[in-house]
Amino acid sequence: MVRKEFGFTPQDKVILFLGTPRLHKGVMRIAEALDRLQDDRLVLCIIGSSHDKRVDNQLSGHAHARIKMFPDQPWDRLSDLINIADGVCLLQDLSSPVAEYQIPAKLTEALATGVPVAVTQAAPFRDIPAPHIITPIRDDADLEDFLRNVAEGVFDTDAYRLRARQYFIGEMSYAVNGARLELLFETARTKPAQWQREWIRLVHFLSRHWSKSLPAQQPEWARGGLNFPAVIRSAPFDIAFFWKQNDTGIYGRRHDMVLKYLARHPRVGRIVQFDAPMTLHDLTSRTRLDPDAGLDQGNMVVENSIRRFLKIADDKDMARRVFLHRGKRPSGNFLGQDLPAPDAYPQWVEETVRQTLGNGPVVSWVAPIAPAYPAVHDYMNFSLTVADLIDDQRTMTEGAARDRTEQAYAEMIDRADLLLSNCESLKHAFAPFGRDIMVIPNAAENIPRTGKVAKPAELAGMDGKIVGYVGNLRDRIDIWLLDSMAVRHPEWNIVLIGSAHGKTDVLDLRRHANVHFLGVKRYEEALDYIRAFDVAIMPHLDNDVSQFMNPLKLYVYLSAGVPIVTTAVANIGEVAPFATVARDSDDFIAQVEATLAGQAEAKPATRLPPALRWEARVDRMIAAIDERL
């Protein structure tokens, strides 16, 4: 649409110059190259007023070059304007001092959207991989080759766009550079300080220069030599928490809630939480650029992991880390840091625990089966190990993969001092391992209900009732049931919030105009959406996976105080009095109808029972730890 607005056809190959065209910015070199090539497919699009008749006159002199000039455009149209481009040329004047220190904003804008970029060999560009990310321009022949490649569509590949986008996210995005600044400030704040004699000379110089009297003596706080941050610990034990995946903090799952309420418990000091170890390829391969990127958790995982890698995801109660390693490669580097070998994980954990926790007892808490945890356990000297089974991953694998999963469980269970599960069926499934397992179900949060909450913008524009689901859109979802509901009630808005990663069958429901996929929402944001539902649903299948689950989403719905309709799956007995449990698919739809009509028997809890709160669950967990310490 934007290209059409500016008069470009799908056949045009647009070389975009966005900004004020000046003689020293290389725009004339582009025009001259187009004049020589005489390729009607190529067109130089200049968006920005020159205010210099010399520029206008020289550009008009290239009769064989297609050049279109447009006036300045509003800043808020920047992302739209970049999408006009098929190529960008940044021909910096190498004799200009500015070129030695400046990375043009046009470069980051182009890479952010996967537009191919050609650059002269100025110093700021030398660290950018060429030719995989940028095309270096040494002379006019290189420039002409680049323009020919744009005309022939050489760069029009998903592989190139993905490389460019990944490089932008990892090196040039606000998130990463903001993280770098945070790390710089945090390092400066916590690094041991030592007074330098040269500082006194600096203060004397500033006093003379500004004719002001400045205190030049060494301050009192620096007279003891090195100064370290003081950490006072009064709680009985700290926790090293190991999670099996890389999505902590996104969804508000069981381990997120347990962490949240452990951090508030008076018996717990500090917590360091480890997501699963990953290679650089594991990290970058999760990046999504396609139109369905919002329906996948990948980009959130990438952002979370980068913040953990840079040590800037911490708060006063908890440090959050991820072990990023080089895999099988002999070396590796990310964001200026050398990546360790994978077998260095136990030593890295030991150092991280030393840096983030106190000198007292450390309890390891692991949500099986956390990759590489047994090696860490055998290397460290934890005071106690808690293993929370959460689900049965054996039901999600088969053949050799199931055998490996079984072995991993055996290794983990053998090392645990306290075993937890969230339901009786899960306890029964692991009974053959011959260990006592303490059942502590999931719970709800006691969220204050202070009147009507404004609907999120995505929901505010919907006419009709909102029937909503929040959770992973994968193998537990009864797609046939949702399909039937959409057909029988086109007047309902069926809202699905969550990630469809790894399984896209559910996306077939997009053929219904009344089914809305809103993508992944972080837990706190998702609560606002749930509060706006007229009915919160859980259309789960009764299968091998759901048999060994205690569905947390029902507790979340309960926390939000909305009407609930669910299929009759296992382990929902505690929440069942506050929900409507359907016998089959037809009854499920009938119960949603009744709930919307105000005729449902089950009513949302006006006051959350204390026994169903996370505080009560975590109290039981802490009491069990105290018995064993």
Helices and strands as residue ranges (DSSP letters): H 2-5, E 13-18, G 23-25, H 27-37, E 42-47, H 53-60, E 67-70, G 75-77, H 78-82, E 88-90, G 97-100, H 105-112, E 117-120, G 123-125, E 134-137, H 140-152, H 158-167, I 168-172, H 174-190, H 197-210, G 220-222, E 237-242, H 254-264, E 268-274, E 278-279, H 280-284, G 293-295, H 298-309, E 318-321, E 324-325, E 333-334, E 337-338, G 342-344, H 345-356, E 362-366, H 373-379, E 384-388, G 393-396, H 399-415, E 418-421, H 424-429, G 431-433, E 438-439, H 457-460, E 466-470, H 479-488, E 493-497, G 505-511, E 515-519, H 523-531, E 535-538, G 546-548, H 552-560, E 564-567, G 576-578, E 580-582, H 585-596, G 610-612, H 614-628
